[in-house]
């Protein structure tokens, strides 16, 4: 039996060769076992030894010393920005929201009283209320397999093993974060293009431009003025139903609004207009700005034809197919059509999109004693990401002249 301190680790050469096989980019730059890695020296000893990289003095195989584990990260760019509000909804299958309308006055009856007559205080006048319901639409599940005894063979310290497994769990969590963000973008796209609650004309502002992708300074200034005018109109009304698809009359406060736009618009304003401006405060917006690359609804394209997700047996999206529900992988170039490419930005009320969390993201392990592995199942059931049509939003669109 080998001594306790006799550790058979993977040599540097073996590690490099494994990495080369798994990474074609690495393979295109690195010859087998001869890469000049970490230093400018060649490794001639590697050519005459089958045991791998060796110490030049003692001629003993070099060991790999674990230094760092780089873990993939993901973030939800909308988290903490106010656009999405999250509610704990522990029970129920649907979420109910109610809206009570304002009550208009009636003619006063306390003047001009007549002897023998009666002023009726018991006349019935029912309040007007509306209700809306939202269903659960967000189930999530993912999993990963880990064999502990296999992990031990690639590390010679407990720190390395712990960080490696923690990194895998982070990768599992990343999938949920990305899915949550993508769902939110799709909800935003539905708000812009809803057929059930279509935007009113007062919720659409068009800016005439020569080229939406390269707006002139004058067009940028015109757009900022239009945005400010909309916000002022919202803020100076006692109440209005002109700015939400539900036509629900209510007051709008500037502090409750955000402006969602693409980085290209915000950057052009900052560089082209704000730089050197005599009164830069006149070009700034009175609300917080959120930057998004797109507003959801992207359609994958192969040439001019739509592409559809290709799934494996577990339901994981592995590529694209030319027919909906198809099983043959599309191998050509993939582009994306943006249905909201003419949208410059959106002025909207915080909480326009809301998330109901009935069951939080949890990871549950299950051990297979025959296979000596543990599956870690990440799940989150019966949640919802919805758009409330009673919340205010105005879409600023570019119209080519």
C-alpha positions in Angstrom: 0.0 0.0 0.0 1.3 3.4 -0.9 2.3 5.8 1.9 -0.2 8.3 3.0 1.7 11.2 1.5 2.2 9.5 -1.9 -0.1 11.7 -4.0 -0.5 10.8 -7.7 -1.5 14.1 -9.1 -2.0 15.2 -12.7 1.2 16.5 -14.3 1.3 19.8 -16.1 1.6 18.2 -19.5 -1.4 16.0 -18.9 -3.4 18.9 -17.8 -2.4 21.0 -20.8 -3.3 18.2 -23.2 -6.7 17.7 -21.6 -7.4 21.4 -21.9 -6.3 21.4 -25.5 -8.7 18.7 -26.4 -11.6 20.5 -24.7 -10.8 23.9 -26.1 -10.2 24.4 -29.8 -9.1 27.9 -29.3 -6.3 26.7 -27.1 -5.5 23.9 -29.6 -5.1 26.4 -32.4 -2.2 28.1 -30.5 -0.6 25.3 -28.6 1.3 22.2 -29.8 1.1 19.0 -27.8 3.1 19.1 -24.7 5.5 21.9 -25.9 3.7 25.1 -25.0 5.8 27.9 -23.5 3.5 28.4 -20.6 4.3 30.8 -17.7 7.9 31.4 -18.9 9.7 32.1 -22.2 11.7 28.9 -21.9 11.1 25.8 -24.0 10.6 22.4 -22.3 13.0 20.1 -24.0 12.8 17.7 -21.1 9.1 17.1 -22.0 10.2 15.6 -25.4 12.2 12.9 -23.8 10.1 12.0 -20.9 6.8 10.1 -20.7 6.2 11.1 -17.1 5.5 14.8 -17.8 7.1 18.0 -16.7 10.0 17.4 -14.4 12.2 19.3 -12.0 15.5 20.0 -13.9 17.7 19.3 -10.8 16.0 16.3 -9.1 14.3 15.0 -12.2 11.1 14.4 -10.3 7.7 15.2 -11.7 6.4 18.6 -11.0 3.1 18.8 -9.0 0.3 21.3 -9.7 -0.2 23.8 -6.9 -3.7 25.1 -6.8 -3.7 28.9 -6.7 -7.0 30.3 -7.9 -10.5 29.2 -9.2 -12.2 31.6 -11.6 -15.9 31.2 -11.3 -18.4 32.3 -13.9 -20.7 35.1 -12.6 -24.1 36.4 -13.6 -26.2 39.4 -12.6 -29.7 40.7 -13.2 -29.1 44.3 -14.5 -32.6 45.2 -13.4 -32.2 44.2 -9.8 -32.5 47.1 -7.4 -33.4 49.5 -10.2 -37.1 49.9 -9.2 -38.6 48.7 -12.5 -39.3 45.2 -11.1 -40.9 44.9 -7.6 -40.9 41.5 -5.9 -43.7 40.3 -3.6 -43.8 37.2 -1.4 -47.0 35.3 -2.3 -46.9 32.2 0.0 -50.3 30.8 -1.0 -52.8 30.7 -3.8 -52.8 29.9 -7.5 -53.6 33.4 -8.8 -52.7 36.9 -7.7 -55.5 39.4 -7.4 -55.1 43.1 -7.7 -57.9 45.6 -7.1 -58.3 49.2 -8.2 -60.7 51.7 -6.6 -61.6 54.7 -8.8 -61.8 58.3 -7.6 -65.3 59.6 -6.6 -66.6 62.7 -8.3 -68.6 65.3 -6.3 -72.4 65.8 -6.3 -74.5 68.9 -6.0 -74.6 70.2 -2.3 -78.0 69.9 -0.6 -77.3 71.8 2.6 -78.5 75.1 1.3 -82.0 76.3 0.3 -83.7 74.0 2.7 -87.5 74.0 2.5 -90.0 73.6 5.3 -91.6 70.2 5.3 -89.1 68.8 2.8 -86.5 66.2 3.5 -82.9 65.9 2.4 -82.2 62.2 1.8 -78.8 61.2 3.3 -79.5 57.5 2.6 -79.4 57.5 -1.2 -77.3 54.6 -2.5 -74.2 55.3 -4.6 -71.9 52.4 -5.1 -68.1 52.8 -5.4 -66.5 51.8 -8.7 -63.8 49.2 -8.4 -62.0 46.9 -10.8 -60.0 43.7 -10.3 -57.4 42.0 -12.3 -55.8 38.6 -11.9 -52.3 37.3 -12.7 -51.4 33.6 -13.1 -48.2 31.8 -12.1 -46.0 31.5 -15.2 -42.4 30.8 -13.9 -41.3 27.3 -13.0 -37.5 26.7 -12.9 -35.4 23.6 -12.5 -31.8 22.7 -13.2 -29.3 20.2 -11.9 -25.7 19.2 -11.8 -23.9 15.9 -10.9 -20.8 15.7 -8.7 -18.7 12.7 -7.7 -16.8 13.6 -4.5 -14.2 10.8 -5.0 -13.5 12.2 -8.5 -13.1 15.7 -7.2 -10.4 14.4 -4.8 -8.3 13.3 -7.7 -7.8 16.8 -9.2 -6.9 18.6 -5.9 -4.3 18.0 -3.3 -5.9 20.4 -0.7 -9.3 20.7 0.9 -9.4 24.4 0.0 -9.2 23.6 -3.7 -12.0 21.0 -3.5 -14.2 23.4 -1.5 -13.7 26.3 -3.9 -14.3 24.0 -6.9 -17.7 22.7 -5.6 -18.7 26.2 -4.5 -17.9 27.4 -8.0 -20.1 24.7 -9.5 -23.0 25.8 -7.2 -22.4 29.4 -8.3 -22.7 28.2 -11.9 -26.0 26.5 -11.0 -27.3 29.7 -9.5 -26.2 31.7 -12.5 -28.7 29.8 -14.6 -31.5 31.0 -12.4 -30.3 34.6 -12.4 -30.1 34.7 -16.2 -33.5 33.1 -16.6 -35.1 35.6 -14.3 -33.6 38.5 -16.3 -34.6 37.0 -19.6 -38.2 36.5 -18.4 -38.3 40.1 -17.3 -37.2 41.3 -20.8 -40.0 39.1 -22.3 -42.5 40.7 -19.9 -41.3 44.1 -21.0 -41.8 43.2 -24.6 -45.3 42.1 -23.9 -46.0 45.4 -22.3 -44.9 47.2 -25.4 -46.7 45.0 -27.9 -49.7 43.7 -25.9 -52.8 42.8 -27.8 -54.9 42.2 -24.6 -54.0 45.7 -23.2 -52.8 47.6 -26.2 -51.1 51.0 -25.6 -53.2 54.0 -26.0 -52.1 56.7 -28.6 -51.2 58.9 -25.6 -48.7 56.2 -24.6 -46.8 56.4 -27.8 -44.5 59.3 -28.8 -42.7 59.3 -32.2 -39.5 61.2 -32.9 -38.7 61.7 -36.6 -35.1 60.9 -37.4 -33.0 60.3 -40.4 -31.1 57.3 -39.0 -32.3 55.7 -35.7 -28.9 54.1 -35.1 -27.0 57.4 -35.5 -29.1 60.3 -34.3 -27.9 63.8 -34.8 -27.3 66.2 -32.0 -30.5 68.0 -32.9 -32.5 64.8 -32.9 -31.0 63.8 -29.5 -32.1 67.2 -28.1 -35.5 66.9 -29.6 -35.9 63.4 -28.0 -34.8 64.7 -24.6 -37.3 67.6 -24.9 -40.1 65.1 -25.8 -39.2 62.9 -22.7 -39.2 65.9 -20.4 -42.6 67.1 -21.9 -44.2 63.7 -21.2 -42.9 63.6 -17.6 -44.1 67.1 -17.0 -47.5 66.3 -18.5 -47.7 63.3 -16.2 -46.6 65.1 -13.1 -48.8 68.2 -13.5 -52.1 66.4 -13.8 -54.3 65.9 -10.7 -55.0 62.5 -12.1 -55.0 60.9 -15.5 -55.7 57.6 -17.2 -53.9 58.6 -20.4 -50.7 56.9 -19.7 -51.6 53.3 -18.8 -53.2 50.6 -20.9 -55.9 49.9 -18.3 -57.0 53.6 -18.6 -57.0 53.8 -14.8 -57.1 57.4 -13.7 -54.6 58.2 -11.0 -51.9 60.7 -10.1 -48.3 60.3 -11.3 -45.3 61.4 -9.3 -41.9 62.0 -10.9 -40.1 60.1 -8.1 -42.1 57.0 -9.1 -40.8 57.0 -12.7 -37.8 55.5 -14.4 -36.6 55.9 -18.0 -35.4 52.7 -19.7 -33.1 53.2 -22.7 -30.3 51.6 -24.7 -26.7 52.4 -23.8 -26.1 53.9 -27.2 -28.7 56.6 -26.6 -27.5 57.5 -23.1 -23.8 57.5 -24.3 -24.5 59.7 -27.3 -26.3 62.2 -25.1 -23.4 62.2 -22.6 -20.7 62.5 -25.2 -22.4 64.6 -28.0 -24.6 66.9 -25.9 -23.4 67.1 -22.3 -19.7 67.4 -23.0 -19.0 71.1 -23.2 -22.7 72.1 -22.8 -23.1 75.6 -21.2 -26.2 74.4 -19.2 -25.8 70.6 -18.9 -28.7 70.5 -16.4 -31.1 71.4 -19.2 -30.1 68.1 -21.0 -30.5 65.8 -18.0 -33.6 63.9 -17.2 -35.5 64.3 -13.9 -35.8 60.5 -13.4 -33.5 57.6 -12.9 -32.2 55.9 -16.0 -32.0 52.1 -16.6 -29.9 50.8 -19.5 -30.8 47.7 -21.4 -29.3 46.2 -24.6 -32.8 45.3 -25.8 -36.4 45.3 -24.7 -37.1 41.6 -25.2 -38.8 39.6 -27.9 -35.7 38.9 -30.0 -36.4 36.4 -32.8 -33.6 34.1 -33.9 -33.1 34.0 -37.7 -31.4 31.8 -40.2 -31.2 34.1 -43.2 -34.8 35.4 -43.6 -36.4 32.4 -41.9 -37.3 32.1 -38.2 -35.4 29.6 -36.1 -36.8 27.7 -33.1 -35.1 26.3 -30.0 -33.7 22.8 -30.2 -34.0 20.9 -27.0 -32.4 17.7 -25.7 -34.1 15.0 -23.7 -33.8 17.0 -20.5 -35.4 20.1 -22.1 -32.1 22.0 -22.2 -31.8 24.3 -25.2 -28.9 23.1 -27.2 -29.2 25.0 -30.4 -31.6 26.0 -33.1 -33.8 24.2 -35.6 -35.5 25.4 -38.8 -39.0 24.0 -37.9 -40.9 24.5 -34.7 -40.6 21.3 -32.6 -38.0 20.0 -35.0 -35.1 17.7 -34.1 -32.6 18.5 -36.8 -30.0 21.1 -35.7 -29.5 24.2 -37.8 -25.8 24.7 -38.5 -25.8 28.1 -40.4 -25.3 31.6 -39.1 -27.7 32.9 -36.5 -28.9 36.5 -36.3 -31.5 38.2 -34.2 -34.4 40.3 -35.3 -35.4 43.0 -32.8 -39.2 43.7 -32.8 -38.5 46.9 -30.8 -35.6 48.2 -32.8 -37.4 51.5 -33.3 -37.9 52.0 -29.5 -35.5 54.7 -28.1 -36.7 54.3 -24.6 -39.6 53.8 -22.2 -40.9 56.1 -19.4 -42.6 53.9 -16.9 -43.8 53.6 -13.4 -41.7 51.6 -10.9 -43.3 48.3 -10.4 -44.7 48.1 -14.0 -43.2 44.6 -13.9 -43.7 42.6 -10.7 -42.5 39.2 -9.5 -44.5 37.0 -7.2 -42.3 34.5 -5.3 -44.3 31.7 -3.8 -41.4 29.2 -3.6 -37.8 30.5 -3.5 -34.8 29.1 -5.3 -33.6 26.1 -3.4 -30.9 23.5 -4.1 -31.7 19.9 -2.9 -29.0 17.1 -3.0 -29.8 13.5 -3.6 -27.2 10.8 -3.4 -27.0 7.7 -5.6 -25.2 5.0 -3.6 -24.7 2.8 -6.6 -23.2 5.4 -8.9 -21.4 7.1 -6.0 -22.5 10.6 -7.1 -24.7 13.3 -5.8 -27.2 15.2 -8.0 -27.9 18.8 -6.9 -31.4 19.9 -8.0 -32.1 23.6 -8.2 -35.8 24.4 -8.2 -38.3 27.2 -7.9 -42.0 26.5 -8.5 -45.2 28.4 -9.0 -43.7 31.9 -9.3 -44.7 34.6 -11.7 -43.3 37.6 -13.6 -46.1 39.8 -14.8 -46.9 43.2 -16.3 -49.5 45.4 -14.6 -51.5 47.3 -17.3 -52.7 49.8 -14.6 -49.2 51.1 -14.2 -48.1 54.0 -16.4 -45.7 53.7 -19.3 -45.0 55.8 -22.4 -42.9 54.4 -25.3 -40.6 56.8 -27.2 -40.1 55.5 -30.8 -37.9 56.7 -33.7 -39.7 57.1 -37.0 -37.4 57.3 -40.1 -38.1 60.4 -42.2 
